[in-house]
Amino acid sequence: MRVFLVGMHRSGTSALARVLNLMGLHLGLEDELMPAKPDNPAGFWERVDVQELNEEVMTALGGAWHTVLADDVARLSPADRRRFARGARAILRRLAPHRPWLVKDPRLCLLLPLWLEQAGEAAAVLIVRRPLQVAQSIATRNGFPIPVGVALWEEHTLAALRHTAGIPRLLVAHH
């Protein structure tokens, strides 16, 4: 089984990833996972290579996680799409012997179509937290105004719902 955990930053993706990991879904080896940081002291439970590859794609699309932009991955150049495909296939090959596995990165809200092209049959777990709570958490962590946090929540959440519409999915409410 291949599972993608999809949810906006500060929505509980890390906590849910750890729960799913404890239930038997493989996240990666310890040295493949992001280390804990002050803003997430229990850990991110997120692969560094996935986060780095997603950051490369966001940059190629002219944005970042904190900029509201169209999530149209079709705008990627053929060269950037090939580079992403090579990187994603390498990550997925490393995960393949460890099924069931879970990939988590909030950027998946916007980039899931690219991952699904490489992963084939997969399922998604979506986590949703109230928009104002997300915006307040982002304001505390990043200093962004509340309306910016709400706009980011809306963009990421609508994209996540749209991109998971054709695959098996489970919705988890943060509260």
Salt bridges, closest charged atoms under 4 A:
GLU32 OE1 - ARG47 NH1 3.14
ASP39 OD2 - ARG141 NH1 3.48
GLU46 OE1 - LYS104 NZ 2.67
GLU46 OE2 - ARG107 NH1 3.99
ASP49 OD2 - ARG47 NH2 2.86
ASP49 OD2 - ARG94 NH2 2.73
GLU55 OE2 - ARG107 NE 2.53
ASP71 OD1 - ARG162 NH2 2.93
ASP71 OD2 - HIS163 NE2 2.48
ASP80 OD1 - ARG83 NH2 2.34
ASP105 OD1 - ARG107 NH1 2.57
GLU117 OE1 - ARG81 NH1 3.11
GLU155 OE1 - HIS156 ND1 3.95
